[in-house]
Amino acid sequence: MTEQQEHRGPEHSHCHRPPSHNAAFAIGITLNLGFVIVEAVYGLAANSCALLSDAGHNLSDVLGLLIAWGAIQVGKSLATKRHTYGLRRSSILAALTNAIVLLIVVAGIIVEAIGRFFHPETVVISTVIWVAATGIVINTATALLFMSSRQHDLNIRGAFVHMTADAVVSAGVVFIGFAIHATGWQWLDPVTSILIGLVIVWSTWSLLRESVNLAMDGVPAGIDPLAVEAYLAGLAGVQAVYDLHIWGMSTTEVALTVHLVMPQPPHDDTFLHEVNQGLHKHFEIGHATIQIDHGNDKTLCAAVPVISLQAVSESNDVA
C-alpha cells in the first residue's frame, strides 16, 4: 500500500561554512577576550559604567562564540543507535543559550546604570574614548570573519550580529565620550549604558525568536510551508498532500516528512529521487522522508484527516 524513502542529500549540500571558520572562531575569541580584559581594566581605572557594561557585553559574546563553536563541532558527530541524527540539534540549543545569556547581561547593565543616576561618579573621558575606539576596530574585524556565511547558519548569524552590534555600541561610546568632554554632563555615561542594553535587545531579539522556533520544531525562517505544499501538490500524478511536517534538524539542516496520495504510484525510485532533488534545490530541504499512498484503501490513514496547510491558513484568516 505504501512506498517510503528517506533521503539524505550529499554531505556537501549541507555544509555552507567555509573551511576557515575554525580559524575565524579562534581569531574572534582571542581578539575579543583580550579586549574584554583591556576594557575591564581601563573601565575600572576610568570609573566608566559604559566601558564596564560594554566589557560585560563583550565577555558574553566571547562565551557565545565558544558555545557556537563547540555546538558546530558537536553537531558533526555521527549518528548512533540512541541518537539517530547525531547531535546536530546542539547547534539550536547553543543559539538559544547565546540569546538568553545576552538578555541576562542586558539586565545587569540596566541595573548598574540606574544605580549610577543615584550615585554619580566622575569619568575619565580620554580613556573611555580611546578604549572604545579600539573596540570598533576589533569588533568590526571579528564581524567580517563571519559575514560570508551568516545567511546559512543561525549560530554564525548570531556571531555576526553580536560583533556588528558591539562595533555600533563602541562607536556610540566614543561619541558619548566626546559629548561628555564637551558638556561635562556625567549622567550621559549611565544613559549610554542603558542605550547599550537596548541595542543588545534589538540585535538579539530575532536570534532568540528563531532559536526558540527551531527548538519547538517550527518551520525554519526562509521556508514557506504553503509553497512547499504547492510544489508537492503540483507534481505529476499527485492527487493529495497531507501530514506534511517541516522542521530544523540543526541551524543549517532542514528535514521534511510527508504523505503523497498517488492512485498510480511510480514503478521505480526515479520519482522519489527527483522530488528530493527539487526540495533541496527550491527550498534547501536536504532530509526528506516521503510516503506514497495508492489512495484506493478506505482505511488509508483514517486517523489523519487530509487537511492541507492552505486550508488551515484560510481557516486562521477567517478567524
N, C-alpha and C positions, 0 to 999 in steps of 0.2 A: 503493500500500500504506500510505502513512503521510500524516498531516496534521500540520503543525508550525506553531506560532505562538510568537513571542517577544513578550511583553507587557511594556511599561514603563508603570507606573502614572503617574498625574498627578504632576507635579513637586511640587505642594503636599502630596501624601500622604507624601513622604519628608522634608519639611523640618519637623522638630519644634522647631527652635531659633527662638525669637522674634527679631525684628529687632534687639533691644537687645543681643545677645550680643557684637557687636563692641565696643560701649561697655563691656560687662561685663569683657571681657578687658583692654581698655585701662586701665580703672579698677583692676582687680585687680592687673595688672602694675605699674602706677605706685605704688600703695599699698604693695605688698609689697617692691618694690625699694628704696623709700625706707626702709622699716622694716628691711630687711636691713642697710643702711648704718648706721642708728642702732644696731641691735642689735650689730653687729660692733664699732663704736667703743666703745660702753659695756661690751661684753663684755670687751674688752681692758683698759679702764680699771678695771673691777671685778674683773678676774682670774677671771672665771667661765667654767668649762668648759661649764656648762649653757647659758649665753647664747650662747657661740660655737658650740656644737653646734646650737642652735636656729637661729642665723643661717645656718649651712651648710644646714640643712634648708629654711629659707625661701628661700634662694638657689636650691636645686634646684627648688623649687616655681615660682619665677619662670621658670626655664628651661623647666619643664614646661608652664606656661601659654603661653609663647612657641611651644613646639613644637606644642601642641594647637591654638592659634590659627592658626598657619601651615598646619598639616595640613588644618584645616577650609576655609581659603581655597583651598589647592591642590586639595582634593577637589571643589571646584565647577568645576574645569576641564572643558571639553568633550572629548568623545571624539575620538580621531584614528585614522588608519589603523594606527598602531603601538600605540596604547593605546585599544582599542575601548570600554573602560569609563571612559575618562578616568583621573584619578589618585586615584580615591576610596580606594584601598587605603592611601594615605599616612596616613590617619587611624588605621588599625590599627597601622602602624609607629610612629606618634607615641605612641600609648598604650603600646606595648611599650617604647619608648625611655624614656618617662616613668617607668615602673615600675622599669626597670633602673637608671636614674640614682639613684632614691631608695634602692634597696638598696645601691648603692655608697656613698652618703652615710652610710647606717647603719654600714657597715664602718668608715668614718673616725671616726664618733662614738664607737664602742665602743673603738677603738684608743686614741684620745685620753683617754677616760675611764679606761681601765685604767692608762694612764701616770700619771694623777693620784693613783691609790692609792699608787704608789711614790714620787711626788714631790708631796705635798700642798701646796696654796697657800691663803693666806687670801683669802676672797671678800668683796667689799663688798656686803653683803646689801641695803641700801636701794636701790642702783642696780638690782640683779637684780629686785627686786620691782616697781618702777615701770615698768621697760622691758618685763618680761613681761606686766604688766597692759595696757600699750598694745598688745601683741601680741594679746591676747584680743579687743580691740575691732576691730582691723584684720582679723584672720583671720576672725572671725565675719561681719563686713560683707562680706568677699570671698566667703565661702561662700554667703551669701544671694543673691548675684548669679547663682549657678549652680544654685540649689536647684530651680527650677521644671522644668528640663529634664534633670535628672540621670538619669532613667529611660530616656531615649531615645537617648543618645549616650555611648559609653564614654569619650570624651575629656572631655565635660562632667562625667560622673560622676567621672572621675579628678580634675578640678579641684575639684569639691565635696568629695570625700573628703579630699584633701590639705589644703584650707583648714580643714575641720572638725577634722581631726587636729591641725593647727597650733594651733587655738584651745584644744583639750584639753591639748596639750602646754604651752602658755603658762600655762594655769590651774594645771597641775601645778608649773611652775617657781615661780609665785607662792606656792603652798602650801609648797613646799620652802624657799623663801626665808624665810618666817615660821618654819618649823621650825628652820632653821639659826640664825636670830636668837634663838630661844627656848632652844635646847640648846647652841649653839656647836659642833655636830658638822659640821665642814667636809667630812667624807667624804660627806655627803649630796649635795654638788654633783656629783661624778662618778657617784654612784649614779643621780641624776636623769638624767644624760646617757645612761646605759645604758637606763633606762626609756623615755626618748625614742626611742631606737633600736628598742626592742621595739614601741612604739606605731606607729612608722612601718612596721615589717614587717607588723604586724597589719592596718593600714589599706591597705597596698599589695598584699597577697597576692592578694585577689580580682581586683584590676585586672590584675596580672601573669598570673594564671591565665586570665582571659577573653581578654586580648590575645594570649596565646600560642595559645589555642584558635582565635581568629579568624585568626591568621597561618597556622595549619595547616589552614585551610578547615574547621574544625569547625562544627557546628551552633551558632548563637548561643544564649547563655543566654536562657531565657524561651520558647524554642520547643521543643515536644515532637515529635520526628520521628515517633513512633508515632501521635500524634494527627493529624498531617498526613497520614500514610499512610491512617489510618482514614477521614479526611474524603474523600480521593480515592477510596478503595475503595467508599465508600458512595454515590457519585454514580450516578445512574440510567444504566444501560447499560454501566457499567464492570465488566468481568469480572476484571481483574487489574491490579495496580500493580507496576511494577518499575523498576529503575535510577533510584531516587529519590535526588537529591542536594540538600542544603540548605547554604548557606554564606553568610558575610557578605561583601558587596562592599566595605563600609566599616563604620564603627562605628554607622551608622544605617540602612543599606540591606541587605536580605536577598534573595538570589537562589535560585532553585529550577529544577531540570530533572527531568523525569520522563517515563516511557512509560506510557500507559494503553491497555490492551487492550480494544477495543470491537468485538465482532462486527458490530454495526450502528452504524457511526460516524455522527455528526451530518452533516446536509446543508449547514449553513452555520456561521458563526463564533459564533453565539449561545451555544452550549455553552462554547466556549473563553473567551468574554468573562465568562460567569457564574462559571466556575471561577477565573479570575484575580481577579475581584471578591471571591469567597469567601475565597481565600487571603489577600488583603490585609485583609479585614475580620476574619477569625478569628485570623490568625497574623502579620499585618503583613509579609507577604512580597509585595514590590512588583515583583520582576523574575522572572517565571516563563516558562519555555520548556516547552511541553507537546507531546509527540509522541503521536499516536493511531495505534495499530496495529490492523488489522482482525482479526488473530488467526486468519486462515484460510490462512496460509502456513507449511508445516512448517519452512522455513528462517528463520522470523522470529526475529531476534536469537539465533541458535543459540549464539553465543559468550557470551551473557549469560544465565545461568540466572535463572528467575523466582523470586527469593528475596525475601521481604518482610522489612522491618525487624522485624516481630513475630516471625518465625521465628528471625532472628538473635538477638534479645533472649532468646527462650526457650532457645535453644541455649547462650547465655552463662550463663543462670541455672542450667542443669543442670550445666555445667562447674564 
